[in-house]
């Protein structure tokens, strides 16, 4: 069974929308845990979603910004503590 061109276009946009939402969620979660992994994944997913022409452009841009923020938090922790571990008490 072969999909028609409109069905392919819909599923491609739907995939890109899912990537935009996933990048936002992973970027947000990366601010709290595993920012060394979740930050770059959020950046890649946001870039792919924007490249594929997502309808959720704002969400993809937020995912991209949060992914970059994850890496900034990681760099700050490494410079400040000399390691990747952090605790709320300081």
N, C-alpha and C positions, 0 to 999 in steps of 0.2 A: 504494500500500500504506500503510495507516494503522496506527500503533502502538497497542497497547492501553494502557490507563491504567497498568498495572503496568510495562510496558516503558518508558513515558515517565518514570515515577518512578525506575526503575532508572538510566536514562541521565542523568537530572538529578542524581542522587546521585553517579553515577560522574564526571560533569563537575565537580561540586563537590569531590570527592576529588582529582581531578587538579589543580584550582586550588589546593587546600591544599598539595599536594606542590610544585607549581611556585612558590608563594609562599615556601615554606621554602627551596628550592634557590636561588631568585633572591636572597632576603635574605641567605643565607649567602655567595653569590658576591659580593654587593654590598659586603660588608665589605672585600674585597680590591681589586676593580676596579669602575669605573663606578657608584659608589654614588649619583651624581646621577640616574641613570636607573633602576637596579635597585631602589633603596629604595622610591620611590613605586609602582613596578609591583608589588612584593611586598606593599605595604600594600593596594593596590586588589584584588589577587587574593585576599588573605586575607579582606578584607571581603566580597567576593562569595561566597567559599566558606562563610563563616559565615552569611551571609544566606540562602544556598540550603540550609542544613542539612547540612553535610558530616558524614560519619561519622568523619573525621579531624580532629576539633575541636582537639586538642592540636597537631597539625602546623600547622594554620591559625593558631593563636595564636602559635606559635613564629615562623612566617613574618611575622606582624604585628609581633612584637617585634624581629625581625631587620631588618625594613624601617625601623622607627623608629630602631634602632641605626645603620643606614646613614646616615640623615639627621643623627644626632648626630655621627657620625664626620666627615661632610662639613662640618657647622657648625664643629667643632673645627679642622679643617684650614684652613678659610677664615679663622677668627679668629686662629689661631696663625701661619699662613704668609702670609696675605693673598691666597692663591690656592688653587685646587683641586688642585694637583699635590702629591704627597707622595713621599718616598723613604725606604727603610729606614734609611739612614745619618743622617738628620736634616737 
